[in-house]
Amino acid sequence: MFRTVNDFTQEWEAEFAITARVLDTLTDESLGQTVADNYRSLGQIAWHLVKTIHFLTSTGLTFDEPPAEELPPASAARIASEYRRLGQALLRAVKSQWTDETIRQSVTIMGEEWQNSATVHYFLKHEIHHRGQMTVLMRQAGLPLPDVLGPTRESWIAKGIEPHA
């Protein structure tokens, strides 16, 4: 969990940049990729990440930007730009509305007491989880993967290094 606002904002900025790189790699054609019938598509998972940024309003944060539309757009570029818009709004909200004391306060979410630091920790883990799902679907869709938490197969090949099997 996070002890200070700065701890969270530094972590958010790093994870936000990684997710933005992943979203920038999507194509309109790839958005329909699923792992199997009746599962979320790549576009639906990507849009879910965009929409859940506003989940943090449950901590009392207010955003200077409206939430994302309900249904996912058919444009990968639109998904990426909405993610950036709302991710930056989140960063502004946290920096302007929270203090190191606020991040340790608790609020009621879904009938339970959640400390704000635990909520944002969960929020980041949720994003990382779905980003991992997206990279599998991106491979299935034939997209090259950007570096996520280290080099990808494509990065090794671009550097002239034989990738690990």
N, CA, C and O atoms as a DFTB+ gen file, in Angstrom:
660 C
 N C O
     1  1       0.835      -1.181       0.000
     2  2       0.000       0.000       0.000
     3  2       0.877       1.241       0.000
     4  3       2.081       1.177       0.247
     5  1       0.259       2.338      -0.276
     6  2       0.983       3.591      -0.406
     7  2       0.867       4.408       0.869
     8  3      -0.205       4.500       1.468
     9  1       1.980       4.999       1.275
    10  2       1.989       5.819       2.486
    11  2       1.837       7.304       2.171
    12  3       1.376       8.075       3.013
    13  1       2.224       7.707       0.954
    14  2       2.143       9.117       0.584
    15  2       1.483       9.254      -0.788
    16  3       1.446       8.308      -1.575
    17  1       0.971      10.440      -1.051
    18  2       0.391      10.738      -2.357
    19  2       1.466      10.581      -3.428
    20  3       1.200      10.048      -4.505
    21  1       2.661      11.036      -3.137
    22  2       3.749      10.940      -4.106
    23  2       4.073       9.484      -4.443
    24  3       4.377       9.166      -5.593
    25  1       4.010       8.604      -3.446
    26  2       4.237       7.173      -3.719
    27  2       3.262       6.682      -4.788
    28  3       3.650       6.015      -5.748
    29  1       1.986       7.028      -4.599
    30  2       0.986       6.579      -5.576
    31  2       1.179       7.259      -6.922
    32  3       1.168       6.590      -7.955
    33  1       1.356       8.585      -6.930
    34  2       1.424       9.277      -8.224
    35  2       2.622       8.806      -9.044
    36  3       2.528       8.713     -10.268
    37  1       3.729       8.513      -8.403
    38  2       4.876       7.987      -9.151
    39  2       4.553       6.623      -9.751
    40  3       4.887       6.352     -10.905
    41  1       3.906       5.770      -8.970
    42  2       3.542       4.438      -9.463
    43  2       2.494       4.543     -10.567
    44  3       2.580       3.837     -11.572
    45  1       1.506       5.417     -10.389
    46  2       0.479       5.596     -11.408
    47  2       1.098       6.098     -12.711
    48  3       0.770       5.593     -13.784
    49  1       1.977       7.072     -12.629
    50  2       2.598       7.600     -13.853
    51  2       3.346       6.501     -14.608
    52  3       3.285       6.450     -15.836
    53  1       4.046       5.629     -13.896
    54  2       4.789       4.539     -14.537
    55  2       3.832       3.529     -15.170
    56  3       4.012       3.160     -16.331
    57  1       2.829       3.081     -14.436
    58  2       1.886       2.093     -14.970
    59  2       1.025       2.694     -16.074
    60  3       0.714       2.024     -17.059
    61  1       0.643       3.947     -15.910
    62  2      -0.134       4.669     -16.917
    63  2       0.626       4.705     -18.244
    64  3       0.033       4.485     -19.300
    65  1       1.918       4.977     -18.199
    66  2       2.729       5.035     -19.423
    67  2       2.793       3.672     -20.104
    68  3       2.726       3.588     -21.331
    69  1       2.921       2.617     -19.325
    70  2       2.973       1.269     -19.903
    71  2       1.643       0.934     -20.571
    72  3       1.619       0.467     -21.710
    73  1       0.546       1.168     -19.871
    74  2      -0.770       0.862     -20.443
    75  2      -1.021       1.706     -21.689
    76  3      -1.582       1.209     -22.666
    77  1      -0.620       2.962     -21.669
    78  2      -0.790       3.823     -22.848
    79  2      -0.027       3.246     -24.043
    80  3      -0.535       3.262     -25.163
    81  1       1.193       2.734     -23.815
    82  2       1.960       2.108     -24.917
    83  2       1.226       0.895     -25.472
    84  3       1.185       0.685     -26.684
    85  1       0.648       0.103     -24.580
    86  2      -0.112      -1.073     -25.021
    87  2      -1.314      -0.619     -25.847
    88  3      -1.557      -1.153     -26.929
    89  1      -2.058       0.351     -25.354
    90  2      -3.236       0.835     -26.077
    91  2      -2.857       1.452     -27.419
    92  3      -3.603       1.323     -28.390
    93  1      -1.716       2.117     -27.484
    94  2      -1.271       2.721     -28.744
    95  2      -0.983       1.676     -29.818
    96  3      -0.973       1.999     -31.006
    97  1      -0.754       0.449     -29.421
    98  2      -0.436      -0.624     -30.363
    99  2      -1.689      -1.233     -30.978
   100  3      -1.616      -1.872     -32.028
   101  1      -2.831      -1.042     -30.337
   102  2      -4.077      -1.621     -30.853
   103  2      -4.439      -1.024     -32.205
   104  3      -4.118       0.126     -32.504
   105  1      -5.107      -1.821     -33.002
   106  2      -5.656      -1.362     -34.271
   107  2      -7.168      -1.538     -34.218
   108  3      -7.686      -2.304     -33.406
   109  1      -7.861      -0.830     -35.080
   110  2      -9.312      -0.978     -35.130
   111  2      -9.689      -2.433     -35.393
   112  3     -10.647      -2.947     -34.816
   113  1      -8.929      -3.093     -36.268
   114  2      -9.217      -4.481     -36.632
   115  2      -9.008      -5.436     -35.448
   116  3      -9.680      -6.464     -35.354
   117  1      -8.089      -5.103     -34.557
   118  2      -7.768      -6.002     -33.438
   119  2      -8.786      -5.949     -32.314
   120  3      -8.810      -6.846     -31.471
   121  1      -9.622      -4.930     -32.277
   122  2     -10.518      -4.718     -31.140
   123  2     -11.512      -5.856     -30.937
   124  3     -11.992      -6.050     -29.821
   125  1     -11.829      -6.606     -31.972
   126  2     -12.776      -7.704     -31.858
   127  2     -12.167      -9.025     -31.422
   128  3     -12.886     -10.009     -31.249
   129  1     -10.847      -9.063     -31.242
   130  2     -10.166     -10.313     -30.880
   131  2     -10.633     -10.803     -29.514
   132  3     -10.659     -10.046     -28.544
   133  1     -11.004     -12.086     -29.453
   134  2     -11.376     -12.708     -28.186
   135  2     -10.557     -13.969     -27.989
   136  3     -10.004     -14.512     -28.946
   137  1     -10.479     -14.431     -26.769
   138  2      -9.778     -15.676     -26.477
   139  2     -10.653     -16.866     -26.868
   140  3     -10.141     -17.919     -27.248
   141  1     -11.970     -16.698     -26.775
   142  2     -12.941     -17.729     -27.143
   143  2     -14.310     -17.055     -27.234
   144  3     -14.477     -15.906     -26.826
   145  1     -15.278     -17.781     -27.770
   146  2     -16.631     -17.232     -27.861
   147  2     -17.148     -16.862     -26.474
   148  3     -16.844     -17.523     -25.481
   149  1     -17.927     -15.800     -26.433
   150  2     -18.595     -15.334     -25.212
   151  2     -17.642     -14.814     -24.140
   152  3     -17.967     -14.844     -22.953
   153  1     -16.473     -14.341     -24.551
   154  2     -15.537     -13.676     -23.644
   155  2     -15.386     -12.234     -24.105
   156  3     -15.679     -11.908     -25.255
   157  1     -14.932     -11.380     -23.207
   158  2     -14.698      -9.989     -23.581
   159  2     -13.691      -9.918     -24.729
   160  3     -12.732     -10.687     -24.798
   161  1     -13.946      -8.980     -25.610
   162  2     -13.001      -8.743     -26.713
   163  2     -11.871      -7.844     -26.227
   164  3     -11.951      -7.236     -25.159
   165  1     -10.838      -7.775     -27.020
   166  2      -9.703      -6.896     -26.730
   167  2     -10.185      -5.454     -26.563
   168  3      -9.756      -4.760     -25.641
   169  1     -11.063      -5.010     -27.439
   170  2     -11.600      -3.653     -27.338
   171  2     -12.421      -3.438     -26.077
   172  3     -12.360      -2.371     -25.467
   173  1     -13.190      -4.450     -25.683
   174  2     -13.987      -4.330     -24.465
   175  2     -13.102      -4.265     -23.226
   176  3     -13.390      -3.506     -22.300
   177  1     -12.038      -5.044     -23.200
   178  2     -11.117      -4.995     -22.054
   179  2     -10.418      -3.636     -22.011
   180  3     -10.292      -3.030     -20.947
   181  1      -9.969      -3.165     -23.166
   182  2      -9.305      -1.860     -23.217
   183  2     -10.253      -0.769     -22.721
   184  3      -9.854       0.097     -21.942
   185  1     -11.498      -0.809     -23.169
   186  2     -12.472       0.205     -22.752
   187  2     -12.796       0.079     -21.267
   188  3     -13.039       1.082     -20.596
   189  1     -12.801      -1.136     -20.758
   190  2     -13.010      -1.360     -19.323
   191  2     -11.947      -0.614     -18.517
   192  3     -12.260      -0.013     -17.489
   193  1     -10.694      -0.647     -18.973
   194  2      -9.639       0.095     -18.276
   195  2      -9.914       1.597     -18.298
   196  3      -9.691       2.290     -17.306
   197  1     -10.392       2.086     -19.420
   198  2     -10.728       3.512     -19.527
   199  2     -11.832       3.859     -18.530
   200  3     -11.714       4.825     -17.776
   201  1     -12.893       3.077     -18.531
   202  2     -14.057       3.378     -17.698
   203  2     -13.774       3.248     -16.206
   204  3     -14.347       3.991     -15.408
   205  1     -12.906       2.325     -15.816
   206  2     -12.698       2.110     -14.383
   207  2     -11.833       3.181     -13.737
   208  3     -11.692       3.192     -12.514
   209  1     -11.261       4.063     -14.503
   210  2     -10.532       5.180     -13.886
   211  2     -11.484       5.969     -12.991
   212  3     -11.096       6.422     -11.915
   213  1     -12.712       6.130     -13.432
   214  2     -13.695       6.875     -12.638
   215  2     -14.154       6.118     -11.394
   216  3     -14.847       6.693     -10.554
   217  1     -13.785       4.845     -11.253
   218  2     -14.081       4.100     -10.018
   219  2     -13.519       4.839      -8.804
   220  3     -14.084       4.771      -7.712
   221  1     -12.413       5.539      -8.999
   222  2     -11.779       6.211      -7.863
   223  2     -12.573       7.405      -7.340
   224  3     -12.205       7.997      -6.325
   225  1     -13.663       7.765      -8.027
   226  2     -14.544       8.776      -7.435
   227  2     -15.209       8.223      -6.189
   228  3     -15.708       8.989      -5.365
   229  1     -15.224       6.894      -6.036
   230  2     -15.798       6.290      -4.829
   231  2     -14.992       6.633      -3.583
   232  3     -15.469       6.430      -2.466
   233  1     -13.778       7.148      -3.756
   234  2     -12.961       7.582      -2.623
   235  2     -13.245       9.031      -2.248
   236  3     -12.713       9.536      -1.259
   237  1     -14.081       9.697      -3.034
   238  2     -14.366      11.112      -2.802
   239  2     -13.664      12.029      -3.775
   240  3     -13.918      13.234      -3.772
   241  1     -12.780      11.491      -4.615
   242  2     -12.123      12.314      -5.630
   243  2     -13.155      12.816      -6.627
   244  3     -14.113      12.113      -6.949
   245  1     -12.953      14.033      -7.113
   246  2     -13.775      14.545      -8.202
   247  2     -12.861      14.841      -9.379
   248  3     -11.718      15.265      -9.210
   249  1     -13.383      14.612     -10.560
   250  2     -12.600      14.784     -11.780
   251  2     -13.014      16.049     -12.513
   252  3     -14.175      16.456     -12.484
   253  1     -12.039      16.657     -13.167
   254  2     -12.329      17.829     -13.979
   255  2     -12.679      17.434     -15.413
   256  3     -12.787      18.294     -16.287
   257  1     -12.854      16.144     -15.653
   258  2     -13.213      15.609     -16.963
   259  2     -14.414      14.680     -16.796
   260  3     -14.509      13.979     -15.789
   261  1     -15.326      14.664     -17.758
   262  2     -16.467      13.749     -17.659
   263  2     -16.018      12.301     -17.851
   264  3     -14.974      12.042     -18.450
   265  1     -16.816      11.357     -17.339
   266  2     -16.468       9.941     -17.520
   267  2     -16.562       9.533     -18.987
   268  3     -17.133      10.248     -19.810
   269  1     -15.999       8.387     -19.291
   270  2     -16.060       7.839     -20.641
   271  2     -17.485       7.414     -20.966
   272  3     -18.289       7.130     -20.079
   273  1     -17.772       7.378     -22.255
   274  2     -19.079       6.897     -22.706
   275  2     -19.252       5.444     -22.297
   276  3     -18.276       4.744     -22.025
   277  1     -20.491       5.000     -22.257
   278  2     -20.774       3.641     -21.792
   279  2     -20.232       2.568     -22.728
   280  3     -19.553       1.644     -22.281
   281  1     -20.520       2.681     -24.012
   282  2     -20.132       1.641     -24.963
   283  2     -18.753       1.910     -25.559
   284  3     -18.399       3.063     -25.805
   285  1     -17.974       0.855     -25.791
   286  2     -16.638       1.055     -26.359
   287  2     -16.713       1.549     -27.794
   288  3     -17.557       1.091     -28.565
   289  1     -15.850       2.468     -28.154
   290  2     -15.818       2.935     -29.543
   291  2     -15.175       1.885     -30.446
   292  3     -14.505       0.969     -29.968
   293  1     -15.381       2.026     -31.742
   294  2     -14.784       1.116     -32.725
   295  2     -13.402       1.592     -33.145
   296  3     -12.785       1.005     -34.033
   297  1     -12.920       2.638     -32.522
   298  2     -11.632       3.238     -32.868
   299  2     -10.594       2.993     -31.768
   300  3     -10.772       3.417     -30.626
   301  1      -9.524       2.311     -32.126
   302  2      -8.437       2.081     -31.173
   303  2      -7.803       3.399     -30.748
   304  3      -7.441       3.569     -29.583
   305  1      -7.668       4.324     -31.679
   306  2      -7.082       5.632     -31.348
   307  2      -7.949       6.368     -30.339
   308  3      -7.430       7.048     -29.454
   309  1      -9.254       6.239     -30.463
   310  2     -10.162       6.898     -29.526
   311  2     -10.031       6.294     -28.129
   312  3     -10.054       7.017     -27.133
   313  1      -9.894       4.975     -28.056
   314  2      -9.712       4.318     -26.763
   315  2      -8.445       4.838     -26.097
   316  3      -8.458       5.183     -24.916
   317  1      -7.355       4.895     -26.850
   318  2      -6.078       5.369     -26.302
   319  2      -6.168       6.830     -25.861
   320  3      -5.634       7.196     -24.814
   321  1      -6.833       7.657     -26.646
   322  2      -6.914       9.078     -26.279
   323  2      -7.811       9.285     -25.059
   324  3      -7.520      10.140     -24.223
   325  1      -8.886       8.523     -24.945
   326  2      -9.749       8.619     -23.764
   327  2      -9.010       8.134     -22.521
   328  3      -9.174       8.701     -21.441
   329  1      -8.203       7.096     -22.665
   330  2      -7.401       6.615     -21.535
   331  2      -6.459       7.713     -21.057
   332  3      -6.340       7.957     -19.856
   333  1      -5.798       8.367     -21.988
   334  2      -4.882       9.457     -21.614
   335  2      -5.634      10.611     -20.950
   336  3      -5.185      11.156     -19.942
   337  1      -6.774      10.974     -21.520
   338  2      -7.563      12.082     -20.974
   339  2      -7.952      11.801     -19.525
   340  3      -7.757      12.644     -18.649
   341  1      -8.499      10.622     -19.279
   342  2      -8.973      10.311     -17.929
   343  2      -7.831       9.980     -16.980
   344  3      -7.919      10.278     -15.789
   345  1      -6.769       9.376     -17.477
   346  2      -5.612       9.094     -16.630
   347  2      -4.946      10.365     -16.129
   348  3      -4.509      10.441     -14.981
   349  1      -4.873      11.361     -17.003
   350  2      -4.322      12.655     -16.589
   351  2      -5.270      13.362     -15.618
   352  3      -4.822      14.024     -14.682
   353  1      -6.577      13.222     -15.842
   354  2      -7.559      13.808     -14.915
   355  2      -7.427      13.178     -13.535
   356  3      -7.526      13.868     -12.521
   357  1      -7.204      11.869     -13.497
   358  2      -6.980      11.190     -12.216
   359  2      -5.752      11.756     -11.513
   360  3      -5.794      12.059     -10.321
   361  1      -4.682      11.894     -12.245
   362  2      -3.448      12.421     -11.657
   363  2      -3.666      13.832     -11.103
   364  3      -3.216      14.141     -10.000
   365  1      -4.354      14.684     -11.862
   366  2      -4.639      16.042     -11.377
   367  2      -5.503      15.999     -10.113
   368  3      -5.264      16.744      -9.163
   369  1      -6.508      15.120     -10.114
   370  2      -7.410      15.031      -8.955
   371  2      -6.655      14.601      -7.709
   372  3      -6.816      15.206      -6.649
   373  1      -5.842      13.576      -7.819
   374  2      -5.098      13.082      -6.654
   375  2      -4.137      14.153      -6.146
   376  3      -4.073      14.410      -4.944
   377  1      -3.396      14.773      -7.052
   378  2      -2.415      15.784      -6.636
   379  2      -3.067      17.012      -6.009
   380  3      -2.487      17.639      -5.122
   381  1      -4.269      17.358      -6.464
   382  2      -4.898      18.578      -5.957
   383  2      -5.860      18.333      -4.785
   384  3      -6.160      19.262      -4.035
   385  1      -6.342      17.101      -4.620
   386  2      -7.372      16.853      -3.617
   387  2      -6.920      15.996      -2.443
   388  3      -7.553      16.010      -1.387
   389  1      -5.853      15.265      -2.611
   390  2      -5.388      14.387      -1.537
   391  2      -4.122      14.916      -0.892
   392  3      -3.316      15.605      -1.516
   393  1      -3.976      14.572       0.373
   394  2      -2.741      14.821       1.110
   395  2      -2.248      13.459       1.589
   396  3      -2.912      12.443       1.384
   397  1      -1.110      13.447       2.212
   398  2      -0.608      12.183       2.755
   399  2      -1.544      11.642       3.830
   400  3      -1.603      10.432       4.050
   401  1      -2.272      12.524       4.496
   402  2      -3.262      12.072       5.475
   403  2      -4.485      11.480       4.773
   404  3      -5.011      10.453       5.203
   405  1      -4.934      12.121       3.701
   406  2      -6.107      11.655       2.966
   407  2      -5.914      10.249       2.406
   408  3      -6.842       9.442       2.410
   409  1      -4.722       9.964       1.932
   410  2      -4.496       8.649       1.319
   411  2      -4.600       7.525       2.352
   412  3      -4.784       6.360       1.998
   413  1      -4.482       7.886       3.632
   414  2      -4.596       6.877       4.703
   415  2      -6.002       6.811       5.301
   416  3      -6.271       5.966       6.155
   417  1      -6.900       7.696       4.861
   418  2      -8.268       7.693       5.369
   419  2      -9.072       6.566       4.723
   420  3      -8.721       6.061       3.657
   421  1     -10.148       6.191       5.390
   422  2     -11.021       5.133       4.884
   423  2     -12.356       5.710       4.453
   424  3     -12.842       6.690       5.017
   425  1     -12.936       5.085       3.444
   426  2     -14.277       5.423       2.974
   427  2     -15.039       4.111       2.766
   428  3     -14.442       3.040       2.657
   429  1     -16.342       4.218       2.713
   430  2     -17.168       3.037       2.484
   431  2     -17.338       2.835       0.978
   432  3     -17.829       3.712       0.268
   433  1     -16.920       1.661       0.511
   434  2     -17.059       1.284      -0.897
   435  2     -17.720      -0.088      -0.931
   436  3     -17.232      -1.041      -0.323
   437  1     -18.826      -0.175      -1.641
   438  2     -19.573      -1.440      -1.748
   439  2     -19.877      -2.029      -0.372
   440  3     -19.811      -3.243      -0.179
   441  1     -20.213      -1.150       0.589
   442  2     -20.603      -1.594       1.919
   443  2     -19.450      -1.965       2.840
   444  3     -19.683      -2.435       3.953
   445  1     -18.211      -1.763       2.400
   446  2     -17.046      -2.096       3.226
   447  2     -16.166      -0.860       3.400
   448  3     -16.163       0.041       2.562
   449  1     -15.425      -0.836       4.500
   450  2     -14.468       0.241       4.730
   451  2     -13.176      -0.078       3.983
   452  3     -12.557      -1.119       4.199
   453  1     -12.787       0.831       3.108
   454  2     -11.545       0.674       2.338
   455  2     -10.666       1.894       2.612
   456  3     -11.122       3.032       2.495
   457  1      -9.432       1.660       2.969
   458  2      -8.489       2.756       3.093
   459  2      -8.136       3.219       1.672
   460  3      -7.937       2.389       0.784
   461  1      -8.058       4.526       1.457
   462  2      -7.764       5.042       0.123
   463  2      -6.490       4.434      -0.463
   464  3      -6.436       4.143      -1.658
   465  1      -5.475       4.241       0.362
   466  2      -4.233       3.657      -0.152
   467  2      -4.461       2.235      -0.643
   468  3      -3.855       1.819      -1.630
   469  1      -5.324       1.484       0.030
   470  2      -5.649       0.128      -0.417
   471  2      -6.480       0.169      -1.698
   472  3      -6.315      -0.681      -2.573
   473  1      -7.356       1.138      -1.808
   474  2      -8.190       1.263      -3.005
   475  2      -7.336       1.536      -4.238
   476  3      -7.529       0.903      -5.276
   477  1      -6.398       2.467      -4.136
   478  2      -5.569       2.757      -5.310
   479  2      -4.601       1.614      -5.592
   480  3      -4.225       1.390      -6.743
   481  1      -4.197       0.892      -4.554
   482  2      -3.356      -0.288      -4.756
   483  2      -4.133      -1.337      -5.547
   484  3      -3.611      -1.905      -6.507
   485  1      -5.374      -1.594      -5.148
   486  2      -6.243      -2.526      -5.865
   487  2      -6.468      -2.048      -7.299
   488  3      -6.418      -2.840      -8.240
   489  1      -6.713      -0.762      -7.454
   490  2      -6.936      -0.161      -8.772
   491  2      -5.761      -0.450      -9.701
   492  3      -5.967      -0.824     -10.856
   493  1      -4.534      -0.282      -9.213
   494  2      -3.352      -0.558     -10.038
   495  2      -3.234      -2.039     -10.370
   496  3      -2.911      -2.392     -11.505
   497  1      -3.488      -2.904      -9.405
   498  2      -3.424      -4.344      -9.652
   499  2      -4.480      -4.754     -10.682
   500  3      -4.227      -5.606     -11.533
   501  1      -5.633      -4.156     -10.600
   502  2      -6.708      -4.413     -11.558
   503  2      -6.251      -4.034     -12.972
   504  3      -6.456      -4.790     -13.922
   505  1      -5.637      -2.871     -13.098
   506  2      -5.158      -2.420     -14.410
   507  2      -4.094      -3.372     -14.959
   508  3      -4.134      -3.740     -16.134
   509  1      -3.159      -3.762     -14.123
   510  2      -2.081      -4.658     -14.547
   511  2      -2.652      -6.009     -14.978
   512  3      -2.210      -6.583     -15.973
   513  1      -3.622      -6.512     -14.237
   514  2      -4.280      -7.777     -14.572
   515  2      -4.877      -7.722     -15.981
   516  3      -4.623      -8.600     -16.806
   517  1      -5.666      -6.690     -16.242
   518  2      -6.314      -6.590     -17.550
   519  2      -5.314      -6.267     -18.658
   520  3      -5.509      -6.683     -19.801
   521  1      -4.274      -5.550     -18.347
   522  2      -3.229      -5.291     -19.352
   523  2      -2.577      -6.609     -19.774
   524  3      -2.256      -6.794     -20.948
   525  1      -2.384      -7.517     -18.832
   526  2      -1.851      -8.836     -19.161
   527  2      -2.787      -9.607     -20.077
   528  3      -2.343     -10.250     -21.028
   529  1      -4.080      -9.544     -19.790
   530  2      -5.051     -10.193     -20.675
   531  2      -4.960      -9.613     -22.080
   532  3      -5.020     -10.339     -23.072
   533  1      -4.817      -8.310     -22.146
   534  2      -4.749      -7.652     -23.446
   535  2      -3.540      -8.112     -24.253
   536  3      -3.638      -8.300     -25.465
   537  1      -2.413      -8.294     -23.593
   538  2      -1.218      -8.683     -24.354
   539  2      -1.382     -10.076     -24.964
   540  3      -0.867     -10.333     -26.052
   541  1      -2.081     -10.966     -24.288
   542  2      -2.345     -12.285     -24.873
   543  2      -3.217     -12.136     -26.119
   544  3      -2.923     -12.719     -27.163
   545  1      -4.279     -11.360     -26.004
   546  2      -5.164     -11.144     -27.150
   547  2      -4.449     -10.409     -28.282
   548  3      -4.720     -10.663     -29.456
   549  1      -3.549      -9.510     -27.938
   550  2      -2.779      -8.802     -28.962
   551  2      -1.904      -9.780     -29.750
   552  3      -1.799      -9.676     -30.972
   553  1      -1.284     -10.718     -29.056
   554  2      -0.495     -11.753     -29.743
   555  2      -1.390     -12.552     -30.686
   556  3      -1.022     -12.811     -31.831
   557  1      -2.568     -12.940     -30.195
   558  2      -3.490     -13.701     -31.031
   559  2      -3.927     -12.903     -32.254
   560  3      -4.182     -13.474     -33.315
   561  1      -4.013     -11.591     -32.108
   562  2      -4.419     -10.724     -33.212
   563  2      -3.253     -10.398     -34.144
   564  3      -3.432      -9.712     -35.150
   565  1      -2.065     -10.888     -33.811
   566  2      -0.902     -10.651     -34.666
   567  2      -0.241      -9.303     -34.480
   568  3       0.529      -8.867     -35.336
   569  1      -0.531      -8.633     -33.370
   570  2       0.076      -7.324     -33.121
   571  2       1.429      -7.475     -32.445
   572  3       1.624      -8.395     -31.650
   573  1       2.358      -6.590     -32.748
   574  2       3.625      -6.586     -32.005
   575  2       3.381      -5.997     -30.621
   576  3       2.580      -5.075     -30.466
   577  1       4.067      -6.526     -29.624
   578  2       3.892      -6.010     -28.271
   579  2       4.965      -4.978     -27.944
   580  3       6.142      -5.177     -28.244
   581  1       4.549      -3.875     -27.326
   582  2       5.549      -2.931     -26.827
   583  2       6.171      -3.493     -25.556
   584  3       5.623      -4.407     -24.941
   585  1       7.305      -2.950     -25.170
   586  2       7.895      -3.346     -23.891
   587  2       6.885      -3.048     -22.789
   588  3       6.271      -1.981     -22.766
   589  1       6.724      -3.987     -21.891
   590  2       5.783      -3.819     -20.790
   591  2       6.601      -3.745     -19.504
   592  3       6.936      -2.650     -19.054
   593  1       6.920      -4.864     -18.918
   594  2       7.785      -4.890     -17.728
   595  2       9.078      -5.600     -18.121
   596  3       9.455      -6.611     -17.530
   597  1       9.722      -5.067     -19.094
   598  2      10.919      -5.659     -19.665
   599  2      10.715      -5.829     -21.151
   600  3       9.632      -5.582     -21.682
   601  1      11.776      -6.256     -21.816
   602  2      11.694      -6.366     -23.270
   603  2      10.753      -7.486     -23.707
   604  3      10.603      -8.499     -23.024
   605  1      10.140      -7.282     -24.839
   606  2       9.297      -8.301     -25.448
   607  2      10.106      -9.017     -26.526
   608  3      11.215      -8.607     -26.867
   609  1       9.543     -10.069     -27.040
   610  2      10.180     -10.831     -28.120
   611  2      10.558      -9.885     -29.274
   612  3      11.652      -9.967     -29.834
   613  1       9.619      -8.988     -29.610
   614  2       9.849      -8.044     -30.703
   615  2      11.032      -7.121     -30.409
   616  3      11.792      -6.774     -31.312
   617  1      11.182      -6.730     -29.160
   618  2      12.305      -5.860     -28.776
   619  2      13.636      -6.569     -28.959
   620  3      14.601      -5.994     -29.463
   621  1      13.670      -7.824     -28.541
   622  2      14.911      -8.594     -28.700
   623  2      15.266      -8.725     -30.180
   624  3      16.414      -8.504     -30.566
   625  1      14.306      -9.076     -30.988
   626  2      14.555      -9.255     -32.432
   627  2      15.020      -7.936     -33.037
   628  3      15.946      -7.929     -33.848
   629  1      14.405      -6.831     -32.667
   630  2      14.792      -5.511     -33.193
   631  2      16.236      -5.175     -32.834
   632  3      16.909      -4.454     -33.571
   633  1      16.709      -5.694     -31.710
   634  2      18.090      -5.450     -31.275
   635  2      19.060      -6.474     -31.856
   636  3      20.261      -6.419     -31.590
   637  1      18.535      -7.411     -32.651
   638  2      19.401      -8.435     -33.237
   639  2      19.759      -9.550     -32.272
   640  3      20.739     -10.264     -32.482
   641  1      18.979      -9.702     -31.227
   642  2      19.245     -10.732     -30.217
   643  2      18.226     -11.861     -30.395
   644  3      17.038     -11.611     -30.598
   645  1      18.700     -13.089     -30.315
   646  2      17.810     -14.236     -30.416
   647  2      16.916     -14.276     -29.177
   648  3      17.423     -14.379     -28.059
   649  1      15.580     -14.197     -29.357
   650  2      14.688     -14.219     -28.200
   651  2      14.664     -15.601     -27.542
   652  3      14.900     -16.624     -28.185
   653  1      14.375     -15.593     -26.257
   654  2      14.234     -16.854     -25.523
   655  2      12.969     -17.547     -25.999
   656  3      11.980     -16.892     -26.329
   657  1      13.002     -18.858     -26.034
   658  2      11.821     -19.629     -26.478
   659  2      10.741     -19.601     -25.448
   660  3       9.681     -20.193     -25.650
